[in-house]
Amino acid sequence: MKKITINNKPSFAFSFITYLLAIPCVVLLWLFLTFTNTNNFVKTIAPISRNPNVQKYISETAANRIINNVTLTDLTTALSGNSEFSAINPQWIKIIVQPVIENGVNQIISSNQFYDVFVKSLTFVHKTTLKELNVHTSGLSLNFHPLVISAVTALNNTSISKVTNSLNVTPSTGIIKFNTSKLDKLRQNYQHSVFIAKVVIILPIVTFIISIILSKRRIRTFSNTYIYSSILLFIFIVALLFAPYFVNTANLDQTAAIRSVISNITHSLIMDTTALAVVLLVAGIGIRRYEKQIGSLLSSLYLKLNKTK
């Protein structure tokens, strides 16, 4: 077996650090660009609401909440009245009505009108949150009230209106408030996270430059860093593709919804990382393939620059 020798240990050490930081750098850069930019955030999060698995799980959860918020007596009276169904056990009425409510909720949350309201609410909440995290104020209020009103109003216009009419929606429903102490802690954590992200993003660039400077064969080190970094990124992409399948819960619909959420959120990360990995691999192979020509070209340019001086 051929023995592997490291001719330039300082350069190799900095190159190795660059490889290790490649994936964290890409992930943090994606997180930073996605969650600190409202347009990117909405483009990443909003499509989740249109996923069938997510819609099914939300419909089931919402139907359970609606039924649990309505008294058995009111439910029986609203649905059966004076008909022959009045003799049915209220518990059985719940079982009978639940799929109808689920279907009604699913029709609402899968509609274009609901999606438009969801996008507007998401945009407003994200802009407000970013503004408050960067500016010291006395409190933060996230307003999802229009989204709740839109959903309940739509439900009241369906065949299950007799059930949903009794839902108690107050002016404060859907509004999440953070007091000053919680907001200060959130702002502090946010600012620390942004600082750490910037350091991790810049650090591999610095280590890469140092490894090139310390290297005796700079062009080869350059190409090796590109090629090995791209290989690590491809491994990371495969891990991201299989990540949702490691999620398992007792509720199959919940499992499907969580898997869909992970797939939707990481879709842009996978696409961007794939593009970067391909560019690095092609560039690395190209640089290695034409190493001598590139070396000659750089040497001639260096000599011309010296003559000019």
C-alpha positions in Angstrom: 0.0 0.0 0.0 1.3 3.4 -1.0 2.1 5.6 2.0 0.4 9.0 2.1 2.8 11.8 3.0 2.0 15.4 3.7 4.7 17.6 2.3 3.3 20.9 3.6 1.6 20.4 7.0 0.7 24.1 7.7 -1.0 24.4 4.3 -2.7 21.0 4.7 -4.0 22.0 8.2 -5.6 25.2 6.9 -7.0 23.3 3.9 -8.5 20.7 6.3 -10.1 23.4 8.4 -11.6 24.8 5.2 -13.1 21.4 4.3 -14.6 21.1 7.8 -16.2 24.5 7.6 -17.5 24.1 4.1 -20.9 22.6 5.1 -21.5 24.9 8.2 -20.6 27.9 6.0 -23.1 26.9 3.3 -25.9 26.2 5.8 -25.4 29.4 7.8 -25.2 31.5 4.7 -28.5 29.9 3.5 -30.1 30.5 6.8 -28.9 34.1 7.0 -30.1 34.9 3.5 -33.4 33.1 4.0 -34.5 34.2 7.5 -33.2 37.8 7.4 -34.8 38.6 4.1 -38.6 38.8 4.0 -39.0 37.8 0.3 -36.7 34.8 0.7 -38.5 33.8 3.9 -41.9 33.9 2.4 -40.8 32.0 -0.7 -39.4 29.3 1.5 -42.2 29.0 4.1 -45.4 29.9 2.2 -45.4 26.8 -0.2 -45.7 24.6 2.9 -49.4 25.6 3.3 -50.1 24.1 -0.2 -48.6 20.7 0.6 -51.4 18.0 0.7 -49.8 16.2 3.7 -49.6 19.4 5.7 -53.2 20.4 4.7 -54.5 17.0 5.8 -52.8 17.1 9.2 -53.9 20.7 9.8 -57.5 19.8 8.8 -57.6 17.0 11.3 -56.1 19.1 14.1 -58.4 22.0 13.4 -61.5 19.7 13.2 -60.6 18.3 16.6 -60.2 21.8 18.1 -63.5 22.9 16.6 -65.4 19.9 17.9 -63.8 20.2 21.4 -64.7 23.9 21.5 -68.3 23.2 20.9 -70.5 21.7 23.7 -72.1 18.3 23.0 -75.6 19.9 23.6 -75.0 22.7 21.1 -73.6 20.3 18.6 -76.6 17.9 18.9 -79.1 20.8 18.7 -77.4 22.4 15.7 -77.1 19.3 13.6 -80.1 17.2 14.6 -82.7 19.8 15.8 -86.1 18.2 16.0 -85.3 15.4 13.5 -85.0 11.8 14.1 -81.2 12.3 14.8 -82.0 14.0 18.1 -82.0 10.6 19.7 -78.4 9.8 18.6 -75.8 9.8 21.3 -73.9 13.1 21.2 -70.5 11.2 21.2 -71.6 9.4 18.0 -72.6 12.8 16.5 -69.0 14.0 17.1 -67.7 11.0 15.2 -70.1 11.5 12.4 -69.4 15.2 12.0 -65.6 15.1 12.3 -64.9 14.0 8.7 -67.4 16.6 7.4 -65.6 19.4 9.4 -62.2 18.1 8.2 -63.3 18.3 4.6 -64.7 21.8 5.1 -61.4 23.0 6.7 -59.4 21.3 4.0 -61.3 23.1 1.3 -60.6 26.4 3.1 -56.9 26.0 3.6 -56.3 24.7 0.1 -58.1 27.7 -1.5 -56.2 30.5 -3.2 -57.9 33.1 -1.0 -56.6 31.5 2.1 -53.1 31.2 0.6 -53.1 34.9 -0.3 -54.1 35.9 3.2 -51.5 33.5 4.6 -48.8 35.1 2.5 -49.8 38.6 3.5 -49.9 37.7 7.2 -46.5 35.9 6.9 -45.0 38.9 5.1 -46.3 41.4 7.7 -45.2 39.3 10.7 -41.7 38.7 9.3 -41.1 42.4 8.5 -42.4 43.4 11.9 -40.3 40.8 13.7 -37.1 41.8 11.9 -37.8 45.5 12.6 -38.3 44.9 16.3 -35.2 42.6 16.6 -33.0 45.4 15.1 -34.6 48.3 17.0 -35.1 48.5 20.7 -38.8 48.9 21.5 -41.1 48.2 24.5 -42.8 45.1 23.0 -43.6 43.0 20.0 -47.0 41.9 18.7 -47.4 39.3 16.0 -50.9 39.7 14.4 -52.3 36.5 12.8 -55.9 37.8 13.5 -56.7 38.5 9.9 -55.8 34.9 9.0 -58.0 33.5 11.7 -60.9 35.7 10.7 -60.5 34.7 7.1 -60.6 31.0 7.9 -63.5 31.2 10.3 -65.5 33.5 7.9 -65.0 31.0 5.1 -66.0 28.1 7.4 -69.2 29.9 8.4 -70.1 30.0 4.7 -69.8 26.2 4.3 -72.2 23.4 5.1 -70.7 23.1 8.6 -71.6 26.7 9.5 -74.0 25.5 12.3 -71.0 24.1 14.1 -68.4 26.9 13.4 -70.9 29.7 14.1 -70.5 28.9 17.8 -66.7 29.4 17.7 -65.6 32.2 20.0 -63.2 34.5 18.0 -62.3 37.5 20.1 -60.3 40.6 18.9 -57.2 39.1 20.6 -57.5 35.7 18.9 -54.4 35.0 16.8 -52.3 37.8 18.3 -49.1 36.8 20.0 -47.5 39.3 22.3 -43.9 39.4 23.7 -43.2 41.5 26.8 -40.0 43.6 27.1 -37.9 41.0 29.0 -38.7 38.2 26.5 -38.2 40.5 23.6 -34.8 41.7 24.9 -33.7 38.1 25.3 -34.9 37.2 21.8 -33.1 40.2 20.4 -29.9 39.4 22.2 -30.0 35.8 20.9 -30.8 37.0 17.4 -27.8 39.4 17.4 -25.5 36.7 18.8 -26.7 34.2 16.1 -26.1 36.7 13.3 -22.6 37.5 14.6 -21.7 33.8 14.9 -23.1 33.2 11.4 -21.0 35.9 9.9 -17.8 34.6 11.6 -18.4 31.0 10.4 -19.1 32.3 6.8 -16.0 34.4 6.7 -13.6 31.9 8.5 -13.4 29.3 5.7 -12.5 32.0 3.2 -9.7 33.2 5.5 -8.4 29.6 6.0 -8.6 29.0 2.3 -6.5 32.1 1.5 -3.9 31.1 4.2 -3.6 27.6 2.8 -3.0 28.9 -0.7 -0.3 31.4 0.6 1.5 28.7 2.6 1.3 26.1 -0.2 4.3 25.4 -2.5 2.0 24.2 -5.2 -0.7 26.9 -5.0 -2.7 26.0 -8.1 -2.9 22.3 -7.1 -4.0 23.4 -3.5 -6.6 25.6 -5.1 -8.0 22.8 -7.3 -7.9 20.3 -4.4 -9.8 22.6 -2.1 -12.5 23.1 -4.7 -12.8 19.4 -5.6 -12.8 18.0 -2.0 -15.3 20.7 -0.8 -17.6 19.8 -3.6 -17.5 16.1 -2.7 -18.4 17.0 0.9 -21.3 19.2 -0.3 -22.6 16.3 -2.4 -22.5 14.1 0.6 -24.4 16.8 2.5 -27.0 17.0 -0.2 -27.6 13.2 -0.1 -28.0 13.5 3.7 -30.6 16.3 3.3 -32.6 14.2 0.8 -32.8 11.3 3.2 -33.3 13.4 6.4 -37.1 13.5 6.3 -37.2 9.7 6.4 -35.6 9.6 9.8 -38.7 11.4 11.3 -41.2 9.0 12.8 -44.1 9.7 15.2 -47.1 7.7 16.5 -49.4 9.7 14.2 -48.8 8.7 10.6 -50.4 11.9 9.3 -48.2 14.0 11.6 -45.2 12.1 10.3 -46.1 12.7 6.7 -46.7 16.4 7.5 -43.4 16.9 9.2 -41.5 15.1 6.4 -43.2 17.4 3.9 -42.3 20.5 5.9 -38.6 19.4 6.1 -38.6 18.7 2.3 -40.2 22.0 1.4 -37.9 24.1 3.6 -34.7 22.3 2.5 -35.6 22.4 -1.2 -34.0 25.7 -1.9 -31.0 24.7 0.3 -30.6 21.5 -1.7 -30.9 23.3 -5.1 -28.4 26.1 -4.1 -25.9 23.7 -2.6 -26.1 21.4 -5.7 -25.4 24.4 -8.0 -22.5 25.4 -5.8 -21.1 21.9 -5.6 -21.2 21.5 -9.4 -19.5 24.8 -10.0 -16.7 24.0 -7.5 -16.3 20.5 -8.9 -16.1 21.7 -12.5 -13.8 24.6 -11.6 -11.5 22.3 -9.5 -11.2 19.7 -12.3 -10.6 22.4 -14.9 -7.9 24.0 -12.8 -6.2 20.6 -12.3 -6.5 19.7 -15.9 -4.9 22.9 -17.1 -2.6 23.4 -14.1 0.6 24.0 -16.2 -1.1 26.4 -18.6 -2.6 28.4 -15.8 0.8 28.4 -14.0 2.5 29.7 -17.1 -0.2 32.3 -17.6 0.1 33.6 -14.0 3.9 33.7 -14.2 3.8 35.7 -17.4 1.3 38.1 -15.9 3.5 38.5 -12.8 6.6 39.3 -14.9 4.7 41.9 -16.9 3.4 43.5 -13.8 7.0 43.7 -12.4 8.3 45.2 -15.7 5.5 47.8 -15.5 6.6 48.9 -12.0 
